[in-house]
Amino acid sequence: MSDYHLLKQQAIAEWQALLDNPQPRIYVGTASCGRAAGALEVIQAIQEYLAKNNLHSTLIQTGCIGLCHQEPLMDIVLPGKTRLSYGKVNPDKAHIILDSLLNKQQYLPKLVLGQLIEDSNQQPYPVPSLFDHPMLKFQQRIVLRNCGIIDPENILHYIAHDGYLGLMKALENGPAWVIEQVKLAELRGRGGAGFPTAKKWEICRAMSSNEKTIICNADEGDPGAFMNRSLIEGDPHAVLEGLICAGFAIGSNHGIIYIRAEYPLAVQRLKKAVEQMKDYGFLGKNIQGSDFNFEISIKEGAGAFVCGEETALIASLEGKRGMPRSKPPYPAEAGLWGTPTVINNTETLGTVPHILRNGGEWYRSFGIENNRGSKTFSLAGKIQHTGLIEVPLGTTLRQVIFDIGGGTKKPFKAVQTGGPSGGCIPSEYLDIPLSYETLASVGSIMGSGGLVVMDSDSCAVDVARYFLRFTQKESCGKCVPCRVGTLQMVNLLDKIAMGYGTLDDLTLLEELSQTVSKGSLCNLGATAPNPVKTTLKYFREEYLEHIEQKFCRAGVCAGLFAYEIDAEICNGCHLCVKSCPSDAIIGERRQPHQIDQEKCIQCRACYFACHFEAIKIVPHTTQ
């Protein structure tokens, strides 16, 4: 029996012992989203409660299961029972839940999100499965299957769930078999371009060079995107296993993970996972008794958005300023230090072990023609259920935003796909399938998977200005169209947003969009105008309102609107009066109120405080 199979038996035994342990188990999601919401304070409260009551329990920190809007998440398992999940837990709530479960054997059904059945022989509580939650029930979790379930810092948890089985199959069947399985799977790069992964590997493998490098691009910098970070924080070994398999396929003995230094927890978990791999024979010389040698190094990037572009990333690794170069030659032909180099996105590599473990045909059964498999997306913005999801490619925007994301509180307006380089897609296209080609057909891109949802309180001009300003600041400055063109576009959008724009400015904005797109050296500049192009195409009337009527219908662009109270709706509840920091609202209780326009600072406090939608956005009368 091989060392791996012995190790797997050990891992399964440890996992089963954890499940069979007579002590209660407590899981807390401690990815970045959980920590930001107070997960570490919850852990401290749990430890204090257990110590005070002289109780013993196994406390396990997991990654994010995806329900970011419910963080901090706490799961509890009593002996012989299923795993109950509780959301939005704070220290006080943790005490209540623990006291009820551990002392009174009461599970507080009104607080339970759902349950995870770990053993089919267990008798579940009379509460629904956690995976019946609207945000989870429509998903197809492949790359995210371990996130929120296992301890990401315990390699045996990963191995117990078939971790490194894909690598063992690769070592047994050879590099050609690995590439063939990825080709059968029709896996396309999940970083945004959608280039066939197997084709990139084949090009590199065919190059005659003694030195080849495989790089994991974890330089995720899109506003509202956190797919790669969450995967690394929740299941780092999946990404590392994929990196090794890719290196084996192309004939490389060295892998590099290029990750943003702004991801300290992800970096920490990667470093720990790499050390564990060395300890268990998955890194170094003669991996698992084979003749394959492989090492992994981690490079922390300085947060330059342009380093998401592969040639800029390579320049950064070489100690140069992160700036793209003209192609060809492509990195697969001449990359790091002039040697053949493959760069794959984090999610792409995290998917590879599942393909090798289950077969390319299995993976190909998900998704649609030319867009096979699943894709992770981060849901952010004006959406009810913010978080991380994974769905088959071909799922419609409507399903993602409304069935999974719970929709918006106010009328849906648009969704920005693909980060700042993507486009704003209006409601008329909600039923298009999520695929590389269909998103491109409406002026957007897949990108790495960020989805920023907007409602009627979002201004199309302001949205375009926000995303373009981001890319303009992140421009490396190497080529004139991007360096100068994006700055001039931002200046024009500023002018329009302030009410000084003209129709000639609109024409110039469109011309600059085309020039920047066609003339820029890399895709940062080529795609930077997409938010402007799509908002001009789908929300042109808002630009015209800003220019001709000096009016921002969303009430975002200061000076281009006023707040007015509808006397027929206002019941004098006084909530707006209490929220106003400038004492601009006049009126007695139970009587319609009024706004003193001289005092109003347009802070939106009253607008959001009113429960009856009595406060309206109207054109500014002084214009």
Secondary structure as GFF3:
##gff-version 3
##sequence-region A 1 623
A	DSSP	alpha_helix	3	20	.	.	.	ID=ss1
A	DSSP	beta_strand	25	29	.	.	.	ID=ss2
A	DSSP	alpha_helix	32	37	.	.	.	ID=ss3
A	DSSP	alpha_helix	39	52	.	.	.	ID=ss4
A	DSSP	beta_strand	58	62	.	.	.	ID=ss5
A	DSSP	three_ten_helix	68	70	.	.	.	ID=ss6
A	DSSP	beta_strand	74	77	.	.	.	ID=ss7
A	DSSP	beta_strand	83	86	.	.	.	ID=ss8
A	DSSP	alpha_helix	91	98	.	.	.	ID=ss9
A	DSSP	pi_helix	99	103	.	.	.	ID=ss10
A	DSSP	alpha_helix	104	104	.	.	.	ID=ss11
A	DSSP	three_ten_helix	109	111	.	.	.	ID=ss12
A	DSSP	beta_strand	112	116	.	.	.	ID=ss13
A	DSSP	three_ten_helix	130	132	.	.	.	ID=ss14
A	DSSP	alpha_helix	134	137	.	.	.	ID=ss15
A	DSSP	alpha_helix	155	160	.	.	.	ID=ss16
A	DSSP	alpha_helix	165	173	.	.	.	ID=ss17
A	DSSP	alpha_helix	175	185	.	.	.	ID=ss18
A	DSSP	alpha_helix	197	206	.	.	.	ID=ss19
A	DSSP	beta_strand	213	218	.	.	.	ID=ss20
A	DSSP	alpha_helix	227	234	.	.	.	ID=ss21
A	DSSP	alpha_helix	236	250	.	.	.	ID=ss22
A	DSSP	beta_strand	254	260	.	.	.	ID=ss23
A	DSSP	alpha_helix	264	279	.	.	.	ID=ss24
A	DSSP	three_ten_helix	287	289	.	.	.	ID=ss25
A	DSSP	beta_strand	295	301	.	.	.	ID=ss26
A	DSSP	three_ten_helix	305	308	.	.	.	ID=ss27
A	DSSP	alpha_helix	310	317	.	.	.	ID=ss28
A	DSSP	three_ten_helix	336	338	.	.	.	ID=ss29
A	DSSP	beta_strand	341	345	.	.	.	ID=ss30
A	DSSP	alpha_helix	346	358	.	.	.	ID=ss31
A	DSSP	alpha_helix	360	364	.	.	.	ID=ss32
A	DSSP	beta_strand	367	368	.	.	.	ID=ss33
A	DSSP	beta_strand	371	372	.	.	.	ID=ss34
A	DSSP	beta_strand	374	381	.	.	.	ID=ss35
A	DSSP	beta_strand	387	392	.	.	.	ID=ss36
A	DSSP	alpha_helix	397	398	.	.	.	ID=ss37
A	DSSP	pi_helix	399	404	.	.	.	ID=ss38
A	DSSP	beta_strand	412	417	.	.	.	ID=ss39
A	DSSP	three_ten_helix	419	421	.	.	.	ID=ss40
A	DSSP	beta_strand	423	426	.	.	.	ID=ss41
A	DSSP	three_ten_helix	427	429	.	.	.	ID=ss42
A	DSSP	alpha_helix	436	441	.	.	.	ID=ss43
A	DSSP	beta_strand	450	455	.	.	.	ID=ss44
A	DSSP	alpha_helix	460	474	.	.	.	ID=ss45
A	DSSP	alpha_helix	480	497	.	.	.	ID=ss46
A	DSSP	alpha_helix	503	519	.	.	.	ID=ss47
A	DSSP	alpha_helix	523	527	.	.	.	ID=ss48
A	DSSP	alpha_helix	530	538	.	.	.	ID=ss49
A	DSSP	alpha_helix	540	544	.	.	.	ID=ss50
A	DSSP	pi_helix	545	549	.	.	.	ID=ss51
A	DSSP	beta_strand	562	565	.	.	.	ID=ss52
A	DSSP	alpha_helix	575	579	.	.	.	ID=ss53
A	DSSP	beta_strand	585	586	.	.	.	ID=ss54
A	DSSP	beta_strand	594	595	.	.	.	ID=ss55
A	DSSP	alpha_helix	605	609	.	.	.	ID=ss56
A	DSSP	beta_strand	615	618	.	.	.	ID=ss57
###
